[in-house]
Amino acid sequence: MSAITVTHLSKSFGRVRAVDDLSFDVERGTVTAFLGPNGAGKTTTLRMILGLVTPTWGSALVDGRPYRELADPLATVGAVLEAAAFHPGLTARVHLETLRTAAGLAPERVAHVLEQVDLTEAADRRVGGFSLGMRQRLALAGALLGDPGTLILDEPANGLDPAGVHWLRGFLRAYALQGRTVLVSTHVLAEIQQIADHAIIISEGQAVFTGPLTPGSDLEEIYLEAIR
Ligand SMILES: Nc1ncnc2c1ncn2[C@@H]1O[C@H](COP(=O)(O)OP(=O)(O)OP(=O)(O)O)[C@@H](O)[C@H]1O
């Protein structure tokens, strides 16, 4: 079974067809790049996969089920969709502890995810003093709390400095090497090309390319050709 299965997925907002009869699979153990021009329907698709937006038609399944029917959603899929808002007065550890308690997860998860995103040393500092990159990593830590098999990230490299982007690349590659799945929406083709083994390109709500990437693939060329 694929990690994510999208079938004839469609969403209209009034007269705007944000997503239009979109079908694709995301295979387990891959980093899959989810690409397309501004307004192509990427965020709307990710929100439907996560049960945050109701499709007008079609279905989006994670591990074979709609998000709302997952027995253990936090262990199935974690997501960072937009720059999360944090209470500036809380420390990173307290922020994660609050999420962990609300979700009923094991106490040791907080220290574990702090370590995973390299924030252990900053864990007891207030988030108000965090750099953008640290905030991004804290949001990622929140998504990792449930130890999910699939990670969905919308523009995770936004605002990261070169060292942050390098770190994120290594993290996502290692995540997929554990047999887990990463679906990542981005506009930074040169970065994602280094780690993605599959690409899904959409334009005006429809798939214009789905397929594997090989080390010799020129993602920019594939993208520009696909969206023409
Ligand atoms: N809640 C909403 N109400 C009305 N229209 C919406 C809503 N959400 C998205 N849209 C419209 O749906 C279309 C797809 O938007 P979406 O945000 O999914 O695109 P995107 O590919 O993520 O774009 P970007 O790369 O700019 O983030 C756009 O025309 C957008 O204006």
The ligand as a MOL file (V3000), in Angstrom:
LIG
                    3D

  0  0  0     0  0            999 V3000
M  V30 BEGIN CTAB
M  V30 COUNTS 31 33 0 0 0
M  V30 BEGIN ATOM
M  V30 1 N -9.8780 29.0960 1.5280 0
M  V30 2 C -9.8580 29.4910 0.2430 0
M  V30 3 N -10.8540 30.2340 -0.2710 0
M  V30 4 C -10.8630 30.6330 -1.5560 0
M  V30 5 N -9.8820 30.3220 -2.4350 0
M  V30 6 C -8.8470 29.5970 -1.9800 0
M  V30 7 C -8.7800 29.1370 -0.6320 0
M  V30 8 N -7.6240 28.4170 -0.4810 0
M  V30 9 C -7.0100 28.4340 -1.6760 0
M  V30 10 N -7.7350 29.1280 -2.5820 0
M  V30 11 C -7.4070 29.3330 -4.0080 0
M  V30 12 O -7.1030 28.0560 -4.5360 0
M  V30 13 C -6.0230 28.1390 -5.4610 0
M  V30 14 C -4.9110 27.1850 -5.0170 0
M  V30 15 O -4.2970 27.6990 -3.8390 0
M  V30 16 P -3.1560 26.9080 -3.0360 0
M  V30 17 O -2.8170 27.7380 -1.8490 0
M  V30 18 O -3.5820 25.5250 -2.8130 0
M  V30 19 O -1.9610 26.9300 -4.0770 0
M  V30 20 P -0.4010 26.6110 -3.8510 0
M  V30 21 O 0.0050 25.7470 -4.9850 0
M  V30 22 O -0.1740 26.1170 -2.4850 0
M  V30 23 O 0.2510 28.0510 -4.0440 0
M  V30 24 P 1.6300 28.6920 -3.4600 0
M  V30 25 O 2.7560 28.0070 -4.1680 0
M  V30 26 O 1.5060 30.1230 -3.8250 0
M  V30 27 O 1.6240 28.4480 -1.9670 0
M  V30 28 C -5.6340 29.6000 -5.5270 0
M  V30 29 O -6.3120 30.1850 -6.6210 0
M  V30 30 C -6.1340 30.1450 -4.2230 0
M  V30 31 O -6.4210 31.5160 -4.3380 0
M  V30 END ATOM
M  V30 BEGIN BOND
M  V30 1 1 1 2
M  V30 2 1 2 3
M  V30 3 2 2 7
M  V30 4 2 3 4
M  V30 5 1 4 5
M  V30 6 2 5 6
M  V30 7 1 6 7
M  V30 8 1 6 10
M  V30 9 1 7 8
M  V30 10 2 8 9
M  V30 11 1 9 10
M  V30 12 1 10 11
M  V30 13 1 11 12
M  V30 14 1 11 30
M  V30 15 1 12 13
M  V30 16 1 13 14
M  V30 17 1 13 28
M  V30 18 1 14 15
M  V30 19 1 15 16
M  V30 20 2 16 17
M  V30 21 1 16 18
M  V30 22 1 16 19
M  V30 23 1 19 20
M  V30 24 2 20 21
M  V30 25 1 20 22
M  V30 26 1 20 23
M  V30 27 1 23 24
M  V30 28 2 24 25
M  V30 29 1 24 26
M  V30 30 1 24 27
M  V30 31 1 28 29
M  V30 32 1 28 30
M  V30 33 1 30 31
M  V30 END BOND
M  V30 END CTAB
M  END
